[in-house]
Amino acid sequence: MTALTAVLAALAAGYGLGRYKPLHRVSDWANWHRYGKRPTGPRRWAVYAVLSAENIGWLIAHPVQGWDAWKHRHDPPPARGPALTFTARTRAPEEPTR
């Protein structure tokens, strides 16, 4: 019975954390500070610690895409397409209505 209670408590805790999404909220907080007004002091350290952990987690989860992005980080920009051309369309003058 104790094992069943422990399993149910773990499931309830997991469900609660999944609904609350604390890591998503922390990530949103860090991105808000990073791209908003620049943080200073300990808040800056916390922001960059969260963003670094987020980047390292992404690299661990996607090693091939990370390596490919690293290899192509200094590629020149793609060539520009041809300039747009516009043709002038003339409309027949409208007769005034009275």
N, C-alpha and C positions, 0 to 999 in steps of 0.2 A: 504494500500500500504506500510505503514511503517513496519507492521508486516512481510510482504512478503520479504522486503529488509533485515530485521533483520535475518530472517530464512535463506535466501540465503547467507548472510555474515557469519553466523554461520557454514553453510555447507561448504563454501569455506575455512574458517579458519580450520575446522576439517579436510578437505581434505589435506590442506597444511601441517598441523602438522602430519597427517598420512603418507604423502610422505617423510617428513623430518625426522621423527622418533627421536625426541630429547631425549627421555628417553632411547632408545636403544643406541644412541651415547654416552650418559653419562655413561651408564652401561659398554659399551666397554672401555671407557676411564678409569673408575675405575678399571676394571679387568686388563687392560694393566698396570696400575701403581701398582696394587697389586702383580702381578706375574712377573713384570719386575724389574727394579731398584727400591729399596725401597724409597717411597716419604718421605719428611721431612716437618715439620712445618704445616702451614695451609693447604697445599695440602694433607697431610696425614689425617687431620681431614675431609676434603671434601671427600676423597676416602672412608674412613670408614663410613661416614654418608650415602653415596650412597649405599655402600654394605649392610649396616644395613637395610636401607629402602627396598632394594631389597629382603633381607631375610625375613623381616617382612611381606612384601607383598606376598611372596610365602607362608608363614605360614598361612596368612589369607585366601588365595585362596585354599590351600590344607591342611586343619587341620588334616585330618585322616592320610595322608602320613607323615606329620610332627610329629605327635604323635607316629606313628609306628617307624619312624627313631630314635626318641628320646629314645624309649624303648629298641631298639636293638643296641644302640651306643657302648656298651661294650661287645657285644657277641664275643666269641672266633672265630678265623678264621675257615673256613670249613676245614675238614680233607683233607689231600693230597691224590691224586689218586695213584694207583699203579705205580711203576717205569716202564718206557718204556723198552721193550726188543727188541733187534735187532738180526736178523739172518744174518749170513754171507753167501753171495752168491759168489761162485767162478765161474769165467768165464774160458772157455777153452782158452788156449794161441793161439793167432792169428799167422798165418804164415806170415813171411815177404813177401812183394810184391816187385817184381823187374821189 
